[in-house]
Amino acid sequence: MNTVRHLLESKKSALYSIAPDAPVLEAVRSMAEHGVGALLVMREGVLTGIVSERDYARKVVLRGRASAQTPVADIMSSPVLTVAPDATVQHCMVLMTERRIRHLPVVHTGRVIGVVSIGDLVKSVIEDQQRTIEQLESYIHG
C-alpha cells in the first residue's frame, strides 16, 4: 500500500504558507496564484493552522466580513490534523472523510514536509488500481 512519503516523492514539493496576522485577501490571492486550495498558517516556522477556500467562503463571504481587514487567524482551522510520512493512503482517506477536510499537512520530526490533498489520494488509488488491473490482465493472458 502506498504511503504519504511515496505521494510526496511523486509530486512537486513546494509548501505555501501565510502568517496568521496576514489579511485573508492576501491568503486568497496566494491560493489563486499557486493554484492550491489551502495554505499552511505558520508563525516563525511553526504550524499554527490551515486556511482553505472553504474557510474563506464560509467564514468571510457568507458572514459579510471584509477580506482586507480580516486576519487569517480569525478564519483558520486550528489545531491542525496532521499525518506522518509513513501514514497510508487508506488511513488518510479515512481521516479526511471522517473530518470532512481536503488537505493534510505531513509532519516529520516536528517539521512540515508536505501537504497531501484529497485529489492526491484519489490519484494514488486510481494508479494503484490500474497497476493491479494490468498485472491481472498479464497473468490471465500470460
HELIX and SHEET records of a PDB file:
HELIX    1   1 VAL A    4  SER A   10  1                                   7    
HELIX    2   2 VAL A   24  HIS A   34  1                                  11    
HELIX    3   3 GLU A   53  TYR A   56  1                                   4    
HELIX    4   4 ALA A   57  VAL A   61  3                                   5    
HELIX    5   5 VAL A   72  ASP A   74  5                                   3    
HELIX    6   6 VAL A   89  ARG A   99  1                                  11    
HELIX    7   7 ILE A  118  HIS A  141  1                                  24    
SHEET    1   A 3 SER A  17  ILE A  18  0                                        
SHEET    2   A 3 ALA A  38  ARG A  43  1                                        
SHEET    3   A 3 VAL A  46  SER A  52 -1                                        
SHEET    1   B 2 HIS A 103  HIS A 108  0                                        
SHEET    2   B 2 ARG A 111  SER A 117 -1                                        
END                                                                             
